[in-house]
Amino acid sequence: MRVAHVITRLIVGGAQENTLASVLGLRGQPGMEVELLAGPTTGPEGSLEGRAREVPGLLTVVPSLVRAVHPWQDARAYLALRRHFRVRRPDLVHTHSGKAGILGRWAAHAAGVPIIVHTIHGPSFGPFQGAVPNAVYRTAERRAGRVTTHFVVVAQAMRDQYLAAGIGRAEQYTRIWSGFPLEAYLAARSDPDFRARLGLGPEDVVVGKMARLFRLKGHDDLLAVAPRLWAARPNLKLLLVGDGEWRKRFEARVAASGWSGRVVFAGLVPPEAVPQYVGAMDVLVHLSTREGLARALPQALAAGKPVVAYDCDGAHEVCLEGETGFLVRPGDLATLAQRLVALADDAGLRARLGARGRALVAEAFPVERMVTDLAALYRRLAGDRRGGEAAA
């Protein structure tokens, strides 16, 4: 089976890491020939292109497949993808992310690709944006849905949102957890020397956050409650892992408030180094208001760290209230502060929630399971198609 995956760009991020892990894993499945097409990777978020290029012939960069809406470039990207599919004649095209998802599916349909799959890593419409963008994206997703054979979702919440918007039918959706290599997270421990290099003392309680420094990720809310946290727990420190366009803004706010010794900006961390940073945390907080299911949540749980998350999208599917962490209504800063202080004050509670989370993730999130489930889905869709043609 010839399979082509398409994504807008290969920055360091959950959807991109999911896609690359899927492609690399599927290449090891019997009878699978898999390639990856992506737009150019730019910006401060880092790049996974180097890892993709380690495999000869895996990656094709489509220069016109840019992230921002650009009619001329979008038309060129559509034509380039259609041309590529007509030449390579894949049996299945699997798209990811908003721009590549729309253009890639229509290009595959125009090129006569028999099976078209799209993964919904996060919502492209919702309360996080205005009425006009929502109308545009809903319309685009509905139309692309008409030529989509099947949808993969990283959380059932994505299926529910898209079905409510009139996109596809329930039987067209399959949840496949966004798996990742678990071993380094399961083995992650708090290293005093590493913490010291970050400016974290042995008695400090570390609340970590892993996300791009950008809008909708919730850093403003965390900084807003920080004084309440320090009033209750003077030895609490914040560890922010990630980079982005808003980094200077947050650094300036921290400096102006006199918090420089209490907030650590770790910057961009390569994926293989993330477990060490998670090990340095005592609690992970995730306050994104637009996320299918952030990989930071299962990654922290795999390391035995409890999580506090805004109850958005699929967070509740792994952040189980009172079992693996605590859910907070978005914008409820009082409850957010209470939950973080409660965890900071109770090492036994942290251990209990972390142990339950580790068990959940160890079962559901192995990267091998994700790849096996994807391969099984592809074969089922191919079998359904052959059966349909035979019946016709």
Buried (B, 14 or more C-beta within 10 A) or exposed (E): BBBBBBBBBBBBBBBBBBBBBBBBBBBEBEEBBBBBBBBBBEBBBBBBBEBBEEBEEBBBBBEBBBBEEEEEBBEBBBBBBBEBBEEBEBBBBBBBBBBBBBBBBBBBBBBEBBBBBBBBBBBBBBEBBEEEBBEBBBEBBBEBBEBBBBBBBBBBBBBBBBBEBEBBEEEBBBBBBBBBBBEBBBEBEBEEEBBEEBBBEEEBBBBBBBBBBBBBBBBEBBBEBBEBBBEBBEEBBBBBBBBBEBBEEBBEBBEEEEBEEBBBBBEBBEBEEBBBBBBBBBBBBBBBBBBBBBBBBBBBBBBBBBBBBBBBBBBBBBBBEEEBBBBBEBEBEEBBBBBBBBBBEEEEBBEBBBBBBBBBBBEBBBBEBBBBBBBEBBBEBBEEBEEEEEEE
